[in-house]
Amino acid sequence: MAHAVELHIHPDPVTTILPHFLPSYLPGSLTLSYIVSHAYATRSLVLAPFSPSSAPPENAPWSTAALDPAEPDATRTWFWTSAADDDAHGGEHLAAALRRAATLRPELQSVKIGALHAPLARSIPRAATLYLTTWAQLAFSRPHLPPPSAALERAYAFRPLDEDGLDDVLAGSVIPRTRASLQAMPSNTAAHDRVSGRAVAWAFTLRQGSVGLVFVREEYRGKGLGREVMAREARRACEEEGKEWVLAEVHEKNVESLAVCRACGAARIGEVVWIEVTLDAYREKNVE
């Protein structure tokens, strides 16, 4: 049976895809719009169901997928569809993206899809799902971010981490990471004790444009530093990207990080999943 959704490679997605992300798609489309706008830097392969010389259909769902040549254990695939709440149409577009990934990346046995709108995961066959975790997705709006704390500025210097500081991040991260993966992240904000010079709290802008990887050393907790570094990094991301919104994805069980996000004025906008999918299933003729 022929598949209805045909995806096209967009060599210059900033020109051919990014202008079609309408304000009405915000803030849910922020991840893919960020990936698309930084595709050259990440060497991502970007796909859409219309040719580079045309535009999305006016009265039908459309989608964008980005295949990121990240490290072997990192998230490689990002997907967004204007039919995110339509399981049937959204699932068709996601399946088309996975079939194309299976064809374009024959060396890959599986891919990790990040920040996927949770209802779309239902369209992936159980036999093709290797693991799935659910995360709350929250949105910060620039006008509602708390202002920098003058009191904390007297005790801490806020600046990016140096190379030695990355070792502290690796030691404190609950998710296995590498120095290379941290260096590939666009930016970070860290609080440094003005007496010792030591980095005691930090937050990163992640590869997909969300703010995360927030950490405060145990002996410095309870001072508002988590809120401060997250708010500063979110504000920096908004200002440098010229955006009014920035996202964060927080594991449902991470009550401390959820509280920090709320303290920064973030609003929950839904649930997303990180899911690993075997591509062998999409290299076969019948995936139901």
C-alpha positions as CSV (number, residue, x, y, z in Angstrom):
1,M,0.0,0.0,0.0
2,A,1.4,3.4,-0.9
3,H,2.0,5.9,1.8
4,A,0.2,9.2,1.4
5,V,2.8,11.4,3.1
6,E,5.9,12.2,1.0
7,L,8.7,14.1,2.7
8,H,11.2,16.3,0.9
9,I,14.7,17.4,2.0
10,H,15.1,21.1,2.6
11,P,18.7,22.1,2.3
12,D,17.9,25.7,3.4
13,P,15.1,25.2,6.0
14,V,15.6,28.7,7.4
15,T,14.3,30.1,4.1
16,T,11.8,27.3,3.1
17,I,10.3,26.1,6.4
18,L,10.9,28.6,9.2
19,P,8.7,31.4,7.7
20,H,5.7,29.0,7.8
21,F,5.8,28.5,11.6
22,L,2.9,30.7,12.4
23,P,2.4,32.6,15.7
24,S,-0.7,30.4,16.3
25,Y,1.6,27.4,16.5
26,L,3.4,28.8,19.5
27,P,4.7,27.9,22.0
28,G,4.4,24.2,21.0
29,S,6.4,24.7,17.8
30,L,9.4,26.3,19.5
31,T,11.6,23.2,19.6
32,L,11.4,22.5,15.8
33,S,11.6,26.2,14.9
34,Y,14.8,26.4,17.0
35,I,16.2,23.2,15.4
36,V,15.3,24.5,11.9
37,S,16.9,27.9,12.6
38,H,20.1,26.2,13.8
39,A,20.2,23.3,11.3
40,Y,23.4,24.6,9.7
41,A,25.2,24.6,13.0
42,T,24.0,21.2,14.0
43,R,24.2,19.7,10.5
44,S,20.7,18.5,10.8
45,L,18.8,17.0,7.8
46,V,15.4,18.7,7.7
47,L,12.3,17.2,6.1
48,A,8.9,18.5,5.3
49,P,5.9,17.2,3.2
50,F,6.3,20.0,0.6
51,S,9.1,20.8,-1.8
52,P,11.5,23.6,-1.1
53,S,10.0,25.6,-3.9
54,S,6.4,25.4,-2.6
55,A,4.6,26.0,0.7
56,P,2.6,23.9,3.3
57,P,-0.9,23.0,2.2
58,E,-3.4,25.5,3.4
59,N,-6.1,23.1,4.4
60,A,-4.2,20.0,5.5
61,P,-1.8,19.1,8.3
62,W,1.9,19.4,7.7
63,S,5.0,18.5,9.6
64,T,8.7,19.0,10.0
65,A,11.3,16.4,11.0
66,A,15.0,17.0,11.8
67,L,17.6,14.2,11.8
68,D,20.5,15.3,13.9
69,P,23.9,13.7,13.5
70,A,24.4,13.8,17.3
71,E,26.6,11.5,19.4
72,P,25.5,7.8,19.2
73,D,23.6,7.8,22.5
74,A,22.1,11.3,22.1
75,T,18.7,12.3,20.8
76,R,18.8,12.2,17.0
77,T,15.3,13.0,15.8
78,W,12.9,15.9,16.4
79,F,9.4,16.1,15.0
80,W,6.6,18.6,15.0
81,T,3.2,18.5,13.2
82,S,0.4,21.0,12.9
83,A,-1.9,18.0,13.6
84,A,-0.3,17.3,17.0
85,D,-3.7,16.6,18.6
86,D,-4.9,14.5,15.7
87,D,-3.6,11.0,16.3
88,A,-4.5,9.8,12.8
89,H,-2.9,12.6,10.7
90,G,-0.1,13.3,13.1
91,G,0.8,9.6,13.3
92,E,0.9,9.3,9.5
93,H,3.4,12.2,9.3
94,L,5.5,10.7,12.1
95,A,5.5,7.3,10.5
96,A,6.6,8.9,7.2
97,A,9.5,10.6,9.0
98,L,10.6,7.4,10.6
99,R,10.5,5.5,7.2
100,R,12.6,8.3,5.7
101,A,15.1,8.2,8.6
102,A,15.3,4.4,8.1
103,T,16.1,4.9,4.4
104,L,18.5,7.9,4.8
105,R,20.4,6.4,7.8
106,P,20.7,2.7,6.9
107,E,23.5,2.4,9.5
108,L,21.2,3.2,12.4
109,Q,19.4,0.5,14.2
110,S,17.3,2.9,16.3
111,V,16.7,6.6,16.9
112,K,15.8,8.6,19.9
113,I,13.0,11.1,19.4
114,G,13.0,14.1,21.7
115,A,10.2,16.3,23.0
116,L,7.6,14.4,21.0
117,H,4.0,15.5,21.7
118,A,2.8,12.7,24.0
119,P,-0.3,11.7,22.1
120,L,1.7,11.0,18.9
121,A,3.6,8.3,20.7
122,R,0.4,6.2,20.6
123,S,0.9,5.9,16.8
124,I,4.3,4.0,17.2
125,P,3.8,0.2,17.4
126,R,4.7,-1.2,20.8
127,A,7.0,-3.7,19.1
128,A,9.0,-0.8,17.7
129,T,9.3,1.1,21.1
130,L,12.5,0.4,23.0
131,Y,11.8,2.8,25.8
132,L,9.6,5.8,26.6
133,T,9.7,8.5,29.4
134,T,7.2,11.2,29.9
135,W,8.1,14.8,30.7
136,A,6.1,17.9,31.6
137,Q,6.6,20.7,29.0
138,L,6.6,24.2,30.4
139,A,6.8,27.6,28.7
140,F,8.4,30.7,30.1
141,S,7.3,34.0,28.7
142,R,9.8,36.9,28.7
143,P,7.5,39.4,30.4
144,H,6.8,37.1,33.3
145,L,10.4,36.1,34.1
146,P,11.6,37.4,37.5
147,P,14.1,40.2,37.4
148,P,17.8,39.5,38.4
149,S,18.3,39.5,42.1
150,A,20.5,42.3,43.3
151,A,21.1,40.5,46.6
152,L,22.4,37.4,44.9
153,E,24.6,39.5,42.6
154,R,26.4,40.8,45.7
155,A,27.4,37.2,46.7
156,Y,27.7,35.5,43.3
157,A,29.1,36.4,39.9
158,F,26.9,35.1,37.1
159,R,28.8,34.1,34.0
160,P,29.3,31.0,31.7
161,L,31.2,28.0,33.1
162,D,34.8,27.5,32.1
163,E,36.2,24.2,30.9
164,D,37.0,23.0,34.5
165,G,33.4,23.7,35.4
166,L,32.1,21.2,32.9
167,D,33.7,18.4,35.0
168,D,31.4,19.5,37.8
169,V,28.4,19.4,35.5
170,L,29.3,15.8,34.4
171,A,29.7,14.8,38.0
172,G,26.3,16.2,39.1
173,S,24.2,15.2,36.1
174,V,21.7,12.3,36.7
175,I,21.6,11.7,32.9
176,P,24.9,10.3,31.4
177,R,26.6,13.0,29.4
178,T,29.9,13.7,27.8
179,R,32.1,16.7,27.7
180,A,31.5,16.9,23.9
181,S,27.7,17.0,24.4
182,L,28.0,19.8,27.0
183,Q,30.3,21.8,24.7
184,A,27.8,21.4,21.9
185,M,25.1,23.1,24.0
186,P,24.5,26.7,22.9
187,S,25.1,28.5,26.2
188,N,24.9,28.3,30.0
189,T,24.6,30.6,33.0
190,A,26.4,29.7,36.3
191,A,26.6,31.3,39.7
192,H,30.1,31.6,41.0
193,D,30.8,32.2,44.7
194,R,32.6,35.5,44.9
195,V,34.8,34.3,47.7
196,S,36.0,30.9,46.4
197,G,35.3,31.5,42.7
198,R,33.7,28.1,42.6
199,A,30.7,27.5,40.3
200,V,27.8,26.5,42.7
201,A,24.8,26.5,40.4
202,W,24.1,26.4,36.7
203,A,21.5,26.1,33.9
204,F,22.0,25.4,30.2
205,T,20.3,26.0,26.9
206,L,20.1,22.5,25.5
207,R,20.6,21.5,21.8
208,Q,16.8,21.8,21.2
209,G,16.7,25.3,22.6
210,S,15.0,24.4,25.9
211,V,16.4,25.5,29.2
212,G,17.5,22.7,31.4
213,L,20.3,20.8,33.2
214,V,19.7,23.0,36.3
215,F,21.8,22.1,39.3
216,V,22.6,23.6,42.6
217,R,25.3,22.3,44.9
218,E,23.7,20.8,48.1
219,E,25.3,23.2,50.5
220,Y,24.0,26.2,48.5
221,R,20.4,25.1,48.2
222,G,17.6,27.0,49.7
223,K,19.0,30.4,48.6
224,G,17.1,30.8,45.4
225,L,20.1,30.1,43.1
226,G,18.2,27.5,41.0
227,R,15.5,30.0,40.2
228,E,18.1,32.7,39.5
229,V,20.3,30.8,37.0
230,M,17.2,29.3,35.3
231,A,15.6,32.7,34.9
232,R,18.8,34.4,33.7
233,E,19.4,31.6,31.1
234,A,15.8,31.8,29.9
235,R,16.0,35.6,29.6
236,R,19.3,35.3,27.7
237,A,17.7,32.7,25.4
238,C,14.7,34.9,24.7
239,E,16.8,38.0,24.1
240,E,19.4,36.5,21.9
241,E,16.9,34.6,19.8
242,G,14.4,37.4,19.6
243,K,11.7,35.3,21.1
244,E,8.9,35.9,23.7
245,W,8.9,32.2,24.8
246,V,11.4,29.6,25.8
247,L,10.6,26.0,26.8
248,A,11.7,23.6,29.5
249,E,11.1,19.8,29.8
250,V,11.1,18.4,33.3
251,H,10.6,14.8,34.3
252,E,7.2,14.2,35.9
253,K,8.9,13.0,39.2
254,N,11.3,15.9,39.5
255,V,9.2,17.9,41.8
256,E,12.1,20.3,42.8
257,S,12.7,21.3,39.2
258,L,9.0,21.7,38.5
259,A,8.8,24.0,41.5
260,V,11.8,26.1,40.2
261,C,10.1,26.5,36.8
262,R,6.9,27.7,38.5
263,A,8.9,30.1,40.6
264,C,10.2,31.5,37.3
265,G,6.7,32.1,36.0
266,A,6.5,29.0,33.7
267,A,3.2,27.6,32.7
268,R,2.6,23.9,31.9
269,I,1.5,23.5,28.3
270,G,1.4,19.7,28.0
271,E,3.3,16.5,28.1
272,V,6.1,15.3,25.8
273,V,8.0,12.0,25.6
274,W,11.5,10.9,24.9
275,I,11.2,7.7,23.0
276,E,13.6,5.3,21.3
277,V,12.3,3.6,18.2
278,T,13.8,0.7,16.3
279,L,14.1,1.6,12.7
280,D,14.1,-2.0,11.5
281,A,10.3,-2.0,11.9
282,Y,10.1,0.9,9.5
283,R,12.3,-0.8,7.0
284,E,9.6,-3.5,6.6
285,K,6.6,-3.3,4.4
286,N,3.9,-3.5,6.9
287,V,4.1,-1.5,10.2
288,E,0.7,-1.4,11.8
